[in-house]
């Protein structure tokens, strides 16, 4: 609940939106790395 209240503040919301475009590539890269690791461990 505190996170939602924090994001509703204009200054924090603006900063979150400015940095938000980095979230998808970072999480996508992490998923790719984990997927490669899982495939490598199952193949070996």
Phi and psi in radians as a Rosetta constraint file:
Dihedral C 1 N 2 CA 2 C 2 CIRCULARHARMONIC -1.142 0.35
Dihedral N 2 CA 2 C 2 N 3 CIRCULARHARMONIC -0.619 0.35
Dihedral C 2 N 3 CA 3 C 3 CIRCULARHARMONIC -1.102 0.35
Dihedral N 3 CA 3 C 3 N 4 CIRCULARHARMONIC -0.753 0.35
Dihedral C 3 N 4 CA 4 C 4 CIRCULARHARMONIC -1.146 0.35
Dihedral N 4 CA 4 C 4 N 5 CIRCULARHARMONIC -0.655 0.35
Dihedral C 4 N 5 CA 5 C 5 CIRCULARHARMONIC -1.177 0.35
Dihedral N 5 CA 5 C 5 N 6 CIRCULARHARMONIC -0.657 0.35
Dihedral C 5 N 6 CA 6 C 6 CIRCULARHARMONIC -1.162 0.35
Dihedral N 6 CA 6 C 6 N 7 CIRCULARHARMONIC -0.691 0.35
Dihedral C 6 N 7 CA 7 C 7 CIRCULARHARMONIC -1.264 0.35
Dihedral N 7 CA 7 C 7 N 8 CIRCULARHARMONIC -0.323 0.35
Dihedral C 7 N 8 CA 8 C 8 CIRCULARHARMONIC -1.385 0.35
Dihedral N 8 CA 8 C 8 N 9 CIRCULARHARMONIC -0.221 0.35
Dihedral C 8 N 9 CA 9 C 9 CIRCULARHARMONIC -1.313 0.35
Dihedral N 9 CA 9 C 9 N 10 CIRCULARHARMONIC 2.336 0.35
Dihedral C 9 N 10 CA 10 C 10 CIRCULARHARMONIC -0.994 0.35
Dihedral N 10 CA 10 C 10 N 11 CIRCULARHARMONIC -0.750 0.35
Dihedral C 10 N 11 CA 11 C 11 CIRCULARHARMONIC -1.154 0.35
Dihedral N 11 CA 11 C 11 N 12 CIRCULARHARMONIC -0.757 0.35
Dihedral C 11 N 12 CA 12 C 12 CIRCULARHARMONIC -1.228 0.35
Dihedral N 12 CA 12 C 12 N 13 CIRCULARHARMONIC -0.694 0.35
Dihedral C 12 N 13 CA 13 C 13 CIRCULARHARMONIC -1.085 0.35
Dihedral N 13 CA 13 C 13 N 14 CIRCULARHARMONIC -0.714 0.35
Dihedral C 13 N 14 CA 14 C 14 CIRCULARHARMONIC -1.140 0.35
Dihedral N 14 CA 14 C 14 N 15 CIRCULARHARMONIC -0.733 0.35
Dihedral C 14 N 15 CA 15 C 15 CIRCULARHARMONIC -1.148 0.35
Dihedral N 15 CA 15 C 15 N 16 CIRCULARHARMONIC -0.705 0.35
Dihedral C 15 N 16 CA 16 C 16 CIRCULARHARMONIC -1.092 0.35
Dihedral N 16 CA 16 C 16 N 17 CIRCULARHARMONIC -0.750 0.35
Dihedral C 16 N 17 CA 17 C 17 CIRCULARHARMONIC -1.148 0.35
Dihedral N 17 CA 17 C 17 N 18 CIRCULARHARMONIC -0.620 0.35
Dihedral C 17 N 18 CA 18 C 18 CIRCULARHARMONIC -1.180 0.35
Dihedral N 18 CA 18 C 18 N 19 CIRCULARHARMONIC -0.615 0.35
Dihedral C 18 N 19 CA 19 C 19 CIRCULARHARMONIC -1.637 0.35
Dihedral N 19 CA 19 C 19 N 20 CIRCULARHARMONIC -0.158 0.35
Dihedral C 19 N 20 CA 20 C 20 CIRCULARHARMONIC -1.122 0.35
Dihedral N 20 CA 20 C 20 N 21 CIRCULARHARMONIC -0.458 0.35
Dihedral C 20 N 21 CA 21 C 21 CIRCULARHARMONIC -1.253 0.35
Dihedral N 21 CA 21 C 21 N 22 CIRCULARHARMONIC -0.173 0.35
Dihedral C 21 N 22 CA 22 C 22 CIRCULARHARMONIC -1.539 0.35
Dihedral N 22 CA 22 C 22 N 23 CIRCULARHARMONIC -0.283 0.35
Dihedral C 22 N 23 CA 23 C 23 CIRCULARHARMONIC -1.140 0.35
Dihedral N 23 CA 23 C 23 N 24 CIRCULARHARMONIC -0.845 0.35
Dihedral C 23 N 24 CA 24 C 24 CIRCULARHARMONIC -1.087 0.35
Dihedral N 24 CA 24 C 24 N 25 CIRCULARHARMONIC -0.847 0.35
Dihedral C 24 N 25 CA 25 C 25 CIRCULARHARMONIC -1.110 0.35
Dihedral N 25 CA 25 C 25 N 26 CIRCULARHARMONIC -0.662 0.35
Dihedral C 25 N 26 CA 26 C 26 CIRCULARHARMONIC -1.160 0.35
Dihedral N 26 CA 26 C 26 N 27 CIRCULARHARMONIC -0.838 0.35
Dihedral C 26 N 27 CA 27 C 27 CIRCULARHARMONIC -1.174 0.35
Dihedral N 27 CA 27 C 27 N 28 CIRCULARHARMONIC -0.629 0.35
Dihedral C 27 N 28 CA 28 C 28 CIRCULARHARMONIC -1.114 0.35
Dihedral N 28 CA 28 C 28 N 29 CIRCULARHARMONIC -0.749 0.35
Dihedral C 28 N 29 CA 29 C 29 CIRCULARHARMONIC -1.098 0.35
Dihedral N 29 CA 29 C 29 N 30 CIRCULARHARMONIC -0.696 0.35
Dihedral C 29 N 30 CA 30 C 30 CIRCULARHARMONIC -1.131 0.35
Dihedral N 30 CA 30 C 30 N 31 CIRCULARHARMONIC -0.684 0.35
Dihedral C 30 N 31 CA 31 C 31 CIRCULARHARMONIC -1.162 0.35
Dihedral N 31 CA 31 C 31 N 32 CIRCULARHARMONIC -0.671 0.35
Dihedral C 31 N 32 CA 32 C 32 CIRCULARHARMONIC -1.113 0.35
Dihedral N 32 CA 32 C 32 N 33 CIRCULARHARMONIC -0.783 0.35
Dihedral C 32 N 33 CA 33 C 33 CIRCULARHARMONIC -1.081 0.35
Dihedral N 33 CA 33 C 33 N 34 CIRCULARHARMONIC -0.778 0.35
Dihedral C 33 N 34 CA 34 C 34 CIRCULARHARMONIC -1.131 0.35
Dihedral N 34 CA 34 C 34 N 35 CIRCULARHARMONIC -0.669 0.35
Dihedral C 34 N 35 CA 35 C 35 CIRCULARHARMONIC -1.112 0.35
Dihedral N 35 CA 35 C 35 N 36 CIRCULARHARMONIC -0.743 0.35
Dihedral C 35 N 36 CA 36 C 36 CIRCULARHARMONIC -1.104 0.35
Dihedral N 36 CA 36 C 36 N 37 CIRCULARHARMONIC -0.706 0.35
Dihedral C 36 N 37 CA 37 C 37 CIRCULARHARMONIC -1.111 0.35
Dihedral N 37 CA 37 C 37 N 38 CIRCULARHARMONIC -0.749 0.35
Dihedral C 37 N 38 CA 38 C 38 CIRCULARHARMONIC -1.126 0.35
Dihedral N 38 CA 38 C 38 N 39 CIRCULARHARMONIC -0.775 0.35
Dihedral C 38 N 39 CA 39 C 39 CIRCULARHARMONIC -1.107 0.35
Dihedral N 39 CA 39 C 39 N 40 CIRCULARHARMONIC -0.658 0.35
Dihedral C 39 N 40 CA 40 C 40 CIRCULARHARMONIC -1.201 0.35
Dihedral N 40 CA 40 C 40 N 41 CIRCULARHARMONIC -0.666 0.35
Dihedral C 40 N 41 CA 41 C 41 CIRCULARHARMONIC -1.297 0.35
Dihedral N 41 CA 41 C 41 N 42 CIRCULARHARMONIC -0.564 0.35
Dihedral C 41 N 42 CA 42 C 42 CIRCULARHARMONIC -1.340 0.35
Dihedral N 42 CA 42 C 42 N 43 CIRCULARHARMONIC -0.529 0.35
Dihedral C 42 N 43 CA 43 C 43 CIRCULARHARMONIC -1.309 0.35
Dihedral N 43 CA 43 C 43 N 44 CIRCULARHARMONIC -0.488 0.35
